[in-house]
Amino acid sequence: MEQLYDKNVNCPLCSTKFFTKQVRTKALRLIKQDKDFMPHYQGENPIKYIVFVCPNCGYAATEEKFDFVYGWEKEKILKEVSSKWRKRSYGGIRTLDEAIDTCKLALYVGQLLEESKLYLGSIALNTAWLYRLKEDKDEERRFLNIARKLYEEAYYKEDLLGSNMDEFKLAYLIGELNRRLGEVENAIKWFNIVVSKPNSNLNPTVRKLAVEQWRLAKEGWSNECKVL
């Protein structure tokens, strides 16, 4: 069975019909998952294809957001993106660099449209994961840091209802991003938010991860203090 298939898409901005590659769910074979939830698959990784890009006008967003563009948003995209867009297609099999370009474009469009920090954070994190696959540590760190800041804003300011994130999963993820960035004290603080609240038992998988990574961060902190 072919891993990829062509999904037909209709751009809500300029009405251009185009196709974009998607990975068949039945073809996915998970090999492992990193502690910040990055999945590794046998064959093509679907994180390369989460963003849809219109080849005609340059409008870009993830699948769940792509169809919803209204009023001032259209004018904003036409002015800030489409007017400068060099027509090109991302509808084929994407290289890592092409996948990174689509995420950066979606992040820019999302910022223009004042999308939620949670949504923007997820795109920034996906970009960091793509850089991890590319083994570009500097750019991975840069986008992990962008994701961390956006997720922190989301935690304090946004309602997570209706998203695929609860407060414990988000707190854990912020902690793990801090740990990966070497911000051990902050990592421990965020892991503690998960570990210390009794109702985190409602998400036992995340609670277990938080305990494990809290211990790992503590060990790193202790070793660092010994050196100092």
GISULMO-V357301 format. One record per residue. N is the residue number from 1. RES is the residue in one small letter. BURIAL is I if it has 24 or more other C-alpha atoms within 12 Angstrom, else O. Layout:
n=[N | N]
res=[RES | RES]
burial=[BURIAL | BURIAL]
This chain:
n=[1 | 2 | 3 | 4 | 5 | 6 | 7 | 8 | 9 | 10 | 11 | 12 | 13 | 14 | 15 | 16 | 17 | 18 | 19 | 20 | 21 | 22 | 23 | 24 | 25 | 26 | 27 | 28 | 29 | 30 | 31 | 32 | 33 | 34 | 35 | 36 | 37 | 38 | 39 | 40 | 41 | 42 | 43 | 44 | 45 | 46 | 47 | 48 | 49 | 50 | 51 | 52 | 53 | 54 | 55 | 56 | 57 | 58 | 59 | 60 | 61 | 62 | 63 | 64 | 65 | 66 | 67 | 68 | 69 | 70 | 71 | 72 | 73 | 74 | 75 | 76 | 77 | 78 | 79 | 80 | 81 | 82 | 83 | 84 | 85 | 86 | 87 | 88 | 89 | 90 | 91 | 92 | 93 | 94 | 95 | 96 | 97 | 98 | 99 | 100 | 101 | 102 | 103 | 104 | 105 | 106 | 107 | 108 | 109 | 110 | 111 | 112 | 113 | 114 | 115 | 116 | 117 | 118 | 119 | 120 | 121 | 122 | 123 | 124 | 125 | 126 | 127 | 128 | 129 | 130 | 131 | 132 | 133 | 134 | 135 | 136 | 137 | 138 | 139 | 140 | 141 | 142 | 143 | 144 | 145 | 146 | 147 | 148 | 149 | 150 | 151 | 152 | 153 | 154 | 155 | 156 | 157 | 158 | 159 | 160 | 161 | 162 | 163 | 164 | 165 | 166 | 167 | 168 | 169 | 170 | 171 | 172 | 173 | 174 | 175 | 176 | 177 | 178 | 179 | 180 | 181 | 182 | 183 | 184 | 185 | 186 | 187 | 188 | 189 | 190 | 191 | 192 | 193 | 194 | 195 | 196 | 197 | 198 | 199 | 200 | 201 | 202 | 203 | 204 | 205 | 206 | 207 | 208 | 209 | 210 | 211 | 212 | 213 | 214 | 215 | 216 | 217 | 218 | 219 | 220 | 221 | 222 | 223 | 224 | 225 | 226 | 227 | 228]
res=[m | e | q | l | y | d | k | n | v | n | c | p | l | c | s | t | k | f | f | t | k | q | v | r | t | k | a | l | r | l | i | k | q | d | k | d | f | m | p | h | y | q | g | e | n | p | i | k | y | i | v | f | v | c | p | n | c | g | y | a | a | t | e | e | k | f | d | f | v | y | g | w | e | k | e | k | i | l | k | e | v | s | s | k | w | r | k | r | s | y | g | g | i | r | t | l | d | e | a | i | d | t | c | k | l | a | l | y | v | g | q | l | l | e | e | s | k | l | y | l | g | s | i | a | l | n | t | a | w | l | y | r | l | k | e | d | k | d | e | e | r | r | f | l | n | i | a | r | k | l | y | e | e | a | y | y | k | e | d | l | l | g | s | n | m | d | e | f | k | l | a | y | l | i | g | e | l | n | r | r | l | g | e | v | e | n | a | i | k | w | f | n | i | v | v | s | k | p | n | s | n | l | n | p | t | v | r | k | l | a | v | e | q | w | r | l | a | k | e | g | w | s | n | e | c | k | v | l]
burial=[O | O | O | I | O | O | O | O | I | I | I | I | I | O | O | O | O | I | I | I | I | I | I | O | O | O | O | O | O | O | O | O | O | O | I | I | I | I | I | I | O | O | O | I | I | I | I | I | I | I | I | I | I | I | I | I | I | I | I | I | I | I | I | O | I | I | O | O | I | O | O | O | O | I | O | O | I | I | O | O | I | I | O | O | O | O | O | O | I | I | I | I | I | I | O | I | O | I | I | I | I | I | I | I | I | I | I | I | I | I | I | I | I | O | I | I | I | I | I | I | I | I | I | I | I | I | I | I | I | I | I | I | I | O | O | O | O | O | O | I | I | O | I | I | I | I | I | I | I | I | I | I | O | I | I | O | O | O | O | O | O | O | O | O | I | I | I | I | I | I | I | I | I | I | I | I | I | I | I | I | I | O | I | I | I | I | I | I | I | I | I | I | I | I | I | O | O | O | O | I | O | O | O | O | O | I | I | O | I | I | I | O | I | I | O | I | I | I | O | O | O | O | O | O | O | O | O | O]
